[in-house]
C-alpha cells in the first residue's frame, strides 16, 4: 500500500514524522509513504508518482479528471485543509474516490488571533511601535485614544464555529457582541449571549469593531465595499480573518484615507502570491495590520491538522467510514 504526500514545497509540513507515524501505525509498517514536492511544471512527473498510489494527501494540488485518469489505484484524496475546491468532486464520485477535507483544526487559533489584532488596533500599537522605531518618538499623544474595550460593541459577520469562538472570547473582555448570520438561529445566538440582528445595518450603526468570519459565497463576494464602509457610523476598526475576496481592497484604502474607519487588520488578502505582495495598496500603513494568513498557525493546530488528515486515510482505507472526520463524496 502506498500513500503519496504531495504539495507545493512551501505548503508541505516542515517534517513528516507525525504523518508517517500515524499512517504506519494504522496501516502497517509495510505501508510506503512517499513525500513529493510538486510544481505545475512537473505535473507529468507527478502523474508518475500517482500511478501506484492508494491514497493522496495534499492541500492545494489540482486533482481534475486528467489527474485521476493517471491514478488507477487511488481510493482516497485526503485534504490538508478545510476547503476542497481543487478536487473535481463529480469525477471523484464517478471513480468512487473518497475526498476528505479537515473540517476542524484551527477554530481556537483564528479566534485568538482575532482578539489579538482587535486589541492591537484599539490600543494603537502599530502607531506607537512605528513612532518609536522610526522616529524615536516617546509620546503617547500622537494618536487619539479609544474607549475601553468593555465600553465598546463588537459586530461579527458569520456566527459559525469561528465567529462563535470569537464572541465567547470577546465577552470575556466585557465587550458587547452582536452578529449577523442569515443561517444562524436566534436561539443559537442567545445561548451564547450574542444579539443576532436581521439587518447588517444595525451593526454598521452600532459597532466599534467589525470582524468578518463569513464563508465566501456568491452573496458576499466584494461584500465589504466603499458603500458599506460609508454606512459604518462609528468609524469602526475592521478585521478580516475570513476570505480576502469579501473585501474590495481599493475601497478599503479609500475608507481609511477618508477616515470612514479607524484601522484594519487583515489575515487574508485577495492576491496572496508572494511575488505580488509588494503591489498591495494597504502595506506600510500605521493604521493597517496585515499578517500572511497566519491566524490558523500554532503547534497545536498543525498537529491536529496532520493527525486528522492522516487518520482520515487510515479509517477510509480500513473501511471505517463512520470514523472519517468529513467525507464530501458519496459512497
Protein Blocks (a to p, Z undefined) as FASTA:
>chain_A
ZZdddddfklpcfblklmmmmmmmmnojklccddddddfklmmmmmmmmmmpcbdcdfkl
ccdfklmmmmmkbmbdcdfbfbfklpcfklmmmnopacdddfbfklmmmmmmmmmmmmmm
mnommmmmmmmmmnopacfklpccdddfklpccddehjafklmmmmmmmmmnopacdddd
fkbcfklmmmnopacdfblklmmmmpmbdcdfbdcdfklgoklcfklmmmmmnopadddf
bbfklpcfklmmmmmmnopagbdcdfbdfblcfklmmmpmkgoiakbccdehilmpcfkl
mmmmmmmmmmmmmmmmnopamlpmbacbdZZ
